[in-house]
Amino acid sequence: MLYIVSYDIPDDKRRTKLAKALLDFGDRAQFSVFECLLDNEGYEDMKKRIKRIISEEDDKVRIYPVCADCKSSIIIYGNGKIAEIESVYIV
């Protein structure tokens, strides 16, 4: 499933750490927004990493699931693309 993760973190160190962690799960769509294509295990792993990094009192993180029907309705203006599952070939 596609998940949109956005954050507002005032602390530079935690913000940088979270951004680097989210790169393990998806692609940056904007400065504080990531698109992550994850299975259930990846989704649970991502949530655990986020909770270990952020301060529940000071930071804001939102995760929005995007269903397949909704994904087909996404509009992008300007430069960018929606995260897609890459085909993998093992030779």
Secondary structure, 3 states (H helix, E strand, C coil): CEEEEEEECCCHHHHHHHHHHHCCCCEEEECCEEEEECCHHHHHHHHHHHHHHCCCCCCEEEEEEECHHHHCCCCCCCCCCCCCCCCCCCC
